[in-house]
């Protein structure tokens, strides 16, 4: 696709605040600046959430924000986030005058921004549209957020055919639906071309192969859930003493406290402080197995041909489950132990199948559709 095919677009505003949002929008931002040429302004508005982690992600791709809403406050609620976005984003929208606002994923800030743009008559494009767990309580509040965005979006960029079908079943306008693949595959391709992810020693001393990568931090697991996860990990660490279990621990006290209480004294469990995204990818590339409650890791693991045991009862990323690339075990310690034991005990870790999340060229497909916005407003 050549730059002149995007002649109808003159101004695109991307909005991101969390590290995952930055990572998944970065390939689209880079491609936009390359493809649109000098006629088009592609600008990035940061919300100011998770600024340290977001800045790290921006640096990986060599991009920076043009605006910053600076909405982050201590212990803020989803309602606090929404109020701040509604108060501060209109000024940016009026000043820049975008032809389209591009949001990603399912954060409260993305949903509030989509509503804000919709109310001002600005078309909304949703990257990673149509993911559904069909349970408003899990993940919370993300499941409702993405339903809100889909209802406002002129363009719903679905990572898979099943996500498109989810929106069809919700009576979202089929003309707004485009299957593009997931931009995380684009991002990993870009990162792999510019960074050496094989360097395990860059993560820190004391980590050795074979090891299992563990991440668990979701709000739904606070309390009994995280205690169950810790007890299962402790049992598996004793059952497989030759394996390390490497766990970058989220700083939230609801996670950090119980994890360190239950696991700090287990010799082959390595508890790390939160790691950079590059080091997380290095851990993923070099590990034998992934255990996680993260949504993004369910997409990243297949890109590295790593099997993922998912510490959730439901997932909006069914494709990897259906292909045998991952399995849902929730926080039941018996199910967790059984799944880990089967995989480390000799079962084939990850089947050889094509990545269900795309070919690494989602950004180009997204921009091709955005090129029509000037003709359809």
LINQUIVEN-V435391 format. One record per residue. RES is the residue in one letter. PSI is psi as a letter, one per 30 degrees, with the letter a starting at -180 (none if undefined). OMEGA is omega in whole degrees, -180 to 180 (* if undefined). Layout:
BEGIN
<<RES	PSI	OMEGA> <RES	PSI	OMEGA>>
END
This chain:
BEGIN
<<X	k	-177> <X	l	-176> <X	e	-175> <X	f	178> <X	f	-178> <X	g	-172> <X	f	-177> <X	f	-176> <X	k	175> <X	f	-178> <X	k	177> <X	k	177> <X	k	174> <X	k	178> <X	k	179> <X	l	178> <X	e	-179> <X	l	179> <X	e	178> <X	e	179> <X	e	179> <X	e	-176> <X	e	-175> <X	f	176> <X	f	-175> <X	e	180> <X	e	179> <X	e	178> <X	e	180> <X	e	-180> <X	e	179> <X	e	-179> <X	f	179> <X	e	-173> <X	e	-174> <X	f	-179> <X	a	-173> <X	f	-178> <X	f	-173> <X	k	175> <X	j	175> <X	j	-176> <X	l	-177> <X	k	174> <X	j	176> <X	k	178> <X	f	-179> <X	g	174> <X	k	173> <X	h	-168> <X	e	-179> <X	e	-180> <X	e	178> <X	e	179> <X	e	178> <X	e	179> <X	e	178> <X	e	-178> <X	e	180> <X	e	-176> <X	f	179> <X	h	178> <X	l	-180> <X	l	-180> <X	l	176> <X	f	177> <X	l	177> <X	j	-179> <X	f	177> <X	h	-174> <X	f	-171> <X	k	170> <X	l	-176> <X	k	176> <X	h	-179> <X	k	-180> <X	l	173> <X	e	178> <X	e	176> <X	e	180> <X	e	-179> <X	e	-179> <X	e	-179> <X	e	178> <X	e	-180> <X	e	-180> <X	e	-167> <X	f	-177> <X	e	-179> <X	e	179> <X	e	179> <X	e	-179> <X	e	179> <X	e	-178> <X	e	-175> <X	e	180> <X	h	-176> <X	l	171> <X	f	-179> <X	k	173> <X	k	-179> <X	k	176> <X	l	-176> <X	k	166> <X	b	-165> <X	g	179> <X	l	176> <X	e	179> <X	e	178> <X	e	179> <X	e	179> <X	e	179> <X	e	179> <X	e	178> <X	e	-179> <X	e	179> <X	e	179> <X	e	-179> <X	f	180> <X	g	178> <X	g	180> <X	k	180> <X	k	-179> <X	k	173> <X	k	-177> <X	j	176> <X	k	-175> <X	h	-179> <X	l	170> <X	g	175> <X	k	-179> <X	k	169> <X	f	-177> <X	h	179> <X	j	-176> <X	f	-179> <X	f	-176> <X	j	-2> <X	k	-180> <X	k	1> <X	g	-171> <X	e	-177> <X	e	178> <X	e	-179> <X	e	-176> <X	f	174> <X	e	178> <X	e	-178> <X	e	-180> <X	e	-178> <X	f	-178> <X	f	-166> <X	k	169> <X	e	180> <X	j	174> <X	j	-178> <X	j	-173> <X	k	-180> <X	f	-177> <X	l	177> <X	e	-180> <X	e	176> <X	e	174> <X	e	179> <X	e	176> <X	e	-178> <X	e	175> <X	e	179> <X	f	177> <X	g	178> <X	g	171> <X	k	-177> <X	j	-179> <X	f	-180> <X	f	179> <X	f	-170> <X	k	-180> <X	k	177> <X	k	-174> <X	f	-164> <X	l	-178> <X	k	-177> <X	f	176> <X	e	178> <X	e	174> <X	e	-177> <X	e	-180> <X	e	177> <X	e	180> <X	e	-179> <X	e	-178> <X	f	180> <X	f	-174> <X	f	-179> <X	k	178> <X	j	-178> <X	f	-180> <X	f	-173> <X	i	180> <X	e	-178> <X	f	177> <X	f	-179> <X	e	-180> <X	l	-179> <X	l	173> <X	f	178> <X	k	-177> <X	l	175> <X	l	-6> <X	k	177> <X	l	177> <X	k	177> <X	k	-180> <X	k	167> <X	k	178> <X	k	-176> <X	f	-170> <X	k	-180> <X	e	-179> <X	f	-177> <X	f	180> <X	k	177> <X	b	-175> <X	e	-178> <X	e	-178> <X	e	176> <X	e	177> <X	e	179> <X	e	-180> <X	e	179> <X	e	178> <X	e	179> <X	e	179> <X	e	179> <X	e	-179> <X	e	178> <X	e	177> <X	e	-179> <X	f	-178> <X	i	-174> <X	f	179> <X	f	178> <X	k	166> <X	l	173> <X	j	-173> <X	j	-171> <X	j	169> <X	j	-169> <X	k	177> <X	k	-176> <X	f	178> <X	k	-177> <X	f	177> <X	f	176> <X	e	-175> <X	e	-178> <X	e	-179> <X	e	-180> <X	e	-178> <X	e	177> <X	e	-174> <X	f	-167> <X	f	-173> <X	f	-175> <X	g	179> <X	j	-170> <X	e	-175> <X	g	169> <X	k	-178> <X	j	179> <X	k	-179> <X	l	165> <X	l	179> <X	k	-176> <X	l	175> <X	l	-180> <X	e	178> <X	e	180> <X	e	174> <X	e	178> <X	e	177> <X	e	176> <X	e	-179> <X	e	-179> <X	e	-173> <X	f	-176> <X	l	176> <X	f	-173> <X	k	177> <X	k	174> <X	k	-170> <X	l	169> <X	g	-179> <X	k	174> <X	e	-178> <X	e	-179> <X	f	176> <X	f	176> <X	e	-176> <X	e	-177> <X	e	178> <X	f	178> <X	f	177> <X	g	-179> <X	h	179> <X	k	177> <X	k	-176> <X	k	171> <X	j	-170> <X	k	-176> <X	h	-180> <X	l	179> <X	e	179> <X	l	177> <X	k	175> <X	g	-180> <X	i	-175> <X	f	-174> <X	e	-178> <X	e	176> <X	e	-177> <X	f	180> <X	g	180> <X	g	178> <X	f	179> <X	l	177> <X	k	179> <X	k	179> <X	f	-179> <X	b	178> <X	g	175> <X	j	-175> <X	e	180> <X	e	179> <X	e	179> <X	e	-179> <X	e	-180> <X	e	-179> <X	e	180> <X	e	-178> <X	e	180> <X	e	-177> <X	e	-180> <X	f	-179> <X	g	174> <X	f	177> <X	k	175> <X	k	-173> <X	e	-174> <X	k	180> <X	l	179> <X	j	179> <X	l	178> <X	k	179> <X	k	-178> <X	f	-174> <X	g	170> <X	l	-175> <X	g	179> <X	g	-180> <X	h	179> <X	e	-176> <X	e	-180> <X	e	-180> <X	e	178> <X	e	-178> <X	e	177> <X	e	178> <X	e	179> <X	f	-179> <X	f	-179> <X	f	-170> <X	e	-179> <X	f	-179> <X	f	-173> <X	f	-179> <X	none	*>>
END
